[in-house]
Amino acid sequence: MEYVFCPIIRKLIQAKQASGLSFEEIGKAIGRDKVWVAALLYRQAVASKEEADKLKELLKLDDECYQAIQKVPMRGAETDTIPSDPLIYRFYEIMRVYGPAIKAVINEMFGDGIMSAIDFSIDIKKQEDPKGDRVVVTFNGKFLPFKKW
């Protein structure tokens, strides 16, 4: 079953599919990472005019899509409930199971604070393994200590 996304997200994903390009190929064409490109097309990031101009040509975007990718999105709006997609749910499950341990280790190493989701990047790699290929996900976020006043 496909997620019920807003019409503009459907149009953006259809434009990407029609182009035949991967997220990585699109990213290389505009100077951005594959995960950032995917986030943009799912309306969780915002493109500069220069990026939007390149994407309009590359993906043959109509004016509605071209304008939409330049607007600040309502991040997280599509995910109000526990995800049901098995792959996305596994990340939710990982945080439910290992979240307290991850938090404890980060706080022990850095102090009282959080990892930024704004000054942040994600890398996804495929690691070939004879027992079954592995997914390697790296989160890289700036540490932000809680302020005392």
Secondary structure, 3 states (H helix, E strand, C coil): CCCCCCHHHHHHHHHHHHHCCCHHHHHHHHCCCHHHHHHHHCCCCCCCHHHHHHHHHHHCCCHHHHHHCCCCCCCCCCCCCCCCCHHHHHHHHHHHHHHHHHHHHHHHHHCCEEEEEEEEEEEEEEECCCCCCEEEEEEEEEEEECCCC
